[in-house]
Amino acid sequence: MNRTVVAFGGNLPFQGQPPSHTFAAALAYLTTERGHRLRGVARLWQSRPVRADGPDFFNTAAWIDTPLSPEEWLQCLLETEHRFGRQRPNPEAMAMREAPGAVGQPSLQTRHSAARTLDLDLLWFEGQTLQTALLTLPHPRASSRAFVLGPLLDLERQLGGLRLPCPETGLLLSVSALWAQLPVATRVDVQPTSPSGHWPAAITPVTVGSPAQELGLA
């Protein structure tokens, strides 16, 4: 089994349910009878859209063990996005240009700001450093995104060995070190959804199936 970290994001409802329920359903879909194992999940975090109007975004991150290769796991994440209502502007180029963790997106500003039901990014795949037409590992922009680093702080203690490249130097640093380098104003804009950051009681931990109590989330 391969240890991986997947980022979850969204700001639109799916089938009348808020992003937190979409995240929980996607986690259950990914880890139920599919050979994957959910090992940990971060709190729910909330942030305002960047350079766009619309509802606030919600984010989390999950530690998932998978028997798949990085490319196979990427395809699984893309299929899961589609299952939960993700609409991409150019389906024919989706795998090449907008894959989670991919390079060469048509517009970074459009991609970062566009509203969506579910966005899945493959941030880290243990032991893998890749740069191909489809996938870059570790994720090349995760280190500079507060809405990614915030949830990763929740997993850092449980998931030893997680390192991401520093945007300035390229050196692999801990999540805590990368978070500390962000401007204070940027960090303040990304916060847990409540003082404790709990998931809604109705979906944690039974529906998600995560070790929420171990992570202090229940």
C-alpha positions in Angstrom: 0.0 0.0 0.0 1.2 3.5 -0.8 0.6 6.5 1.5 -0.9 9.5 -0.2 -2.4 12.8 0.7 -5.4 14.2 -1.2 -6.8 17.7 -0.8 -10.5 18.3 -1.0 -12.1 21.6 -1.9 -15.5 23.0 -3.0 -18.0 25.8 -2.6 -21.1 24.6 -4.4 -23.8 22.2 -3.2 -24.2 18.8 -4.8 -27.7 17.4 -4.9 -28.8 19.9 -2.3 -26.1 19.0 0.2 -23.2 21.4 1.3 -19.6 20.7 0.6 -19.0 19.0 3.9 -21.4 16.3 2.9 -19.9 16.0 -0.6 -16.5 15.5 1.0 -17.8 12.8 3.3 -19.6 11.0 0.5 -16.5 11.2 -1.8 -14.3 9.8 1.0 -16.7 6.9 1.5 -16.8 6.3 -2.2 -13.1 6.3 -2.5 -12.4 4.0 0.4 -15.4 1.5 0.4 -14.6 -1.8 -1.4 -12.1 -0.1 -3.7 -8.9 -1.4 -2.1 -8.0 2.0 -0.5 -7.8 2.7 3.2 -8.7 6.0 4.9 -6.1 6.6 7.6 -6.8 10.2 8.7 -8.8 13.2 7.8 -8.2 16.9 8.6 -10.7 19.4 10.0 -13.0 21.4 7.8 -11.4 24.8 6.9 -13.1 27.8 5.3 -11.7 30.6 3.1 -12.9 33.3 0.8 -12.7 32.9 -3.0 -9.5 34.3 -4.5 -10.0 36.9 -7.2 -13.6 35.8 -7.7 -17.2 36.3 -6.4 -19.1 33.4 -4.9 -19.6 31.4 -1.8 -16.8 30.7 0.6 -14.7 27.6 -0.1 -14.4 24.7 2.2 -11.3 22.5 2.3 -9.9 19.4 4.0 -7.2 16.8 3.4 -7.2 13.1 3.7 -4.4 10.5 4.3 -5.4 7.6 2.1 -3.4 4.4 1.5 -3.8 3.0 -2.0 -2.5 0.0 -3.9 -2.6 2.0 -7.2 0.3 3.7 -9.0 0.3 7.5 -9.0 -1.2 7.7 -12.5 -3.9 5.2 -11.6 -4.7 7.0 -8.4 -4.9 10.3 -10.3 -7.5 8.8 -12.7 -9.5 7.5 -9.8 -9.6 11.0 -8.3 -10.8 12.5 -11.6 -13.5 9.9 -11.9 -14.6 10.7 -8.4 -14.8 14.4 -9.1 -17.0 13.7 -12.1 -19.3 11.4 -10.0 -19.9 14.2 -7.6 -20.8 16.9 -10.1 -17.5 18.5 -11.0 -17.9 20.3 -14.3 -14.7 21.2 -16.2 -14.7 23.7 -19.1 -12.9 21.5 -21.5 -13.6 17.7 -20.9 -11.4 16.6 -23.8 -8.3 18.2 -22.2 -9.3 17.4 -18.7 -6.8 14.7 -18.0 -3.9 16.5 -19.6 -4.5 20.1 -18.5 -6.6 20.0 -15.3 -5.8 16.8 -13.5 -5.3 17.0 -9.7 -1.6 17.8 -9.3 -1.2 18.3 -13.0 0.8 21.0 -14.7 0.0 23.1 -17.7 -3.5 24.3 -16.7 -5.2 26.6 -19.2 -5.6 29.4 -16.7 -4.3 29.2 -13.1 -6.5 32.1 -12.1 -9.6 30.6 -13.6 -8.9 27.2 -12.1 -8.2 28.6 -8.6 -11.2 30.9 -8.5 -13.9 28.9 -10.3 -16.8 27.6 -8.2 -17.1 23.8 -8.0 -18.8 21.0 -6.2 -15.6 19.0 -5.6 -11.9 19.5 -6.4 -9.5 16.7 -5.6 -5.7 17.3 -5.7 -3.1 14.6 -5.3 -0.6 16.5 -3.1 1.8 13.8 -2.0 2.6 10.2 -2.9 5.2 8.7 -0.6 8.5 8.0 -2.2 7.5 9.5 -5.5 8.9 12.6 -7.2 7.4 13.0 -10.6 7.2 15.6 -13.3 5.3 14.4 -16.4 2.8 15.8 -18.8 0.0 14.5 -16.5 1.3 14.8 -13.0 3.8 16.6 -10.8 4.6 15.2 -7.3 4.7 16.7 -4.8 2.0 19.1 -6.0 3.9 22.1 -7.3 1.7 24.8 -5.8 0.5 23.2 -2.5 3.3 24.9 -0.5 2.1 28.4 -1.2 -1.6 27.8 -0.6 -2.9 28.6 2.8 -6.2 26.7 2.1 -4.0 23.6 1.5 -1.5 24.0 4.2 -4.1 24.7 6.9 -5.7 21.2 6.7 -2.3 19.6 6.3 -1.3 21.0 9.7 -4.0 18.6 11.1 -2.3 15.6 9.5 1.3 16.5 10.1 1.7 14.7 13.4 0.0 11.6 12.3 1.7 11.4 8.9 5.4 11.5 9.6 7.7 12.2 6.6 5.4 14.6 4.8 7.5 17.3 3.2 6.7 19.7 0.4 9.0 21.9 -1.7 9.5 25.5 -0.6 8.3 27.9 -3.3 11.5 30.0 -3.1 14.2 27.4 -2.7 12.8 24.1 -3.8 14.0 22.5 -0.6 11.6 20.1 1.1 10.2 21.5 4.3 7.7 20.5 6.9 4.1 21.7 6.7 4.6 23.8 9.8 7.6 25.5 8.4 5.8 26.3 5.1 2.8 27.6 7.0 5.0 29.9 9.1 6.4 31.4 5.9 3.0 32.6 4.6 2.0 36.2 5.2 0.0 36.6 8.4 -2.9 38.1 6.4 -3.0 35.0 4.2 -3.1 32.7 7.2 -5.9 34.7 8.9 -8.1 34.3 5.8 -8.1 30.5 6.2 -9.7 29.2 9.4 -11.3 26.1 10.7 -15.1 26.2 10.3 -15.7 26.4 14.1 -13.4 27.0 17.1 -12.7 23.3 17.1 -13.0 22.8 13.3 -15.3 19.8 13.8 -17.0 18.0 11.0 -20.8 18.1 11.3 -21.8 15.5 13.9 -24.2 13.9 11.4 -21.3 12.7 9.1 -18.5 12.1 11.6 -17.2 9.5 12.1 -19.7 6.9 10.9 -20.3 8.1 7.4 -16.8 9.2 6.7 -15.3 6.1 8.4 -12.2 8.1 9.5 -10.3 7.8 12.8 -11.9 11.1 13.9 -11.4 10.4 17.6 -7.7 9.8 17.1 -7.3 13.1 15.4 -9.3 15.0 18.0 -12.2 15.7 15.6 -15.0 13.9 17.6 
